[in-house]
Amino acid sequence: VSDLLITDYSSCMFDFVITNRPVIYFIPDKEAYNEDMRGFYFPMATQMPGELATTQAELVQLLKKWQEDNEAVKTDYYNQFKLKFTELEIGQAAKQVTLKVLKD
């Protein structure tokens, strides 16, 4: 149970947006990750459903912004991201599997 997700490049963002709760990305190594590691699947600045922080100071500012208004750290891309990556998810996968296993 969480009201807010703070993550880096983890795929947990795909699971978390199903909850309709905000996400903040703490990515102090963004340039190195993009250039020296594996890069990104899509442009972070224009497609991520949450705000990006590259320093601890930026992260603290975003947390304060979130405390004032829980929706404030969601970007305009939040709903687009959900439609693109989680359109078929209803947040009931564990329940559906359990019911199926118990039924059979």
Phi, psi and omega in degrees: 000126181207142178270343185207140175252128170248120185218176175249255182254012186295147178286355179299341178299325180294320179287324186286325183296342176300331182284349184070014179264156186285158180232139171239136180256120176256105188228070181294341181254029185306311183296313180297319179298317182290318186271318188258340182257234187260352180078188184244153178282335180207161182295118183296319185293335185244002181224357181280144182279359180221172181287152179253133175238130179251354176227162178296324179298317178296321179298315179298318178299317179293323177295321176295319178299317179294321179298325179286323181207108185304331182275348189297333182270357173284138178270173177296345183271358185304305182292324177297318179299314179300315180297319183288319190251344185224021185306324184269355182276135178240003177076021183234022186300313181298319179296316181296318179295315180300314179298320180295315180296316181291331180287319183274000000 
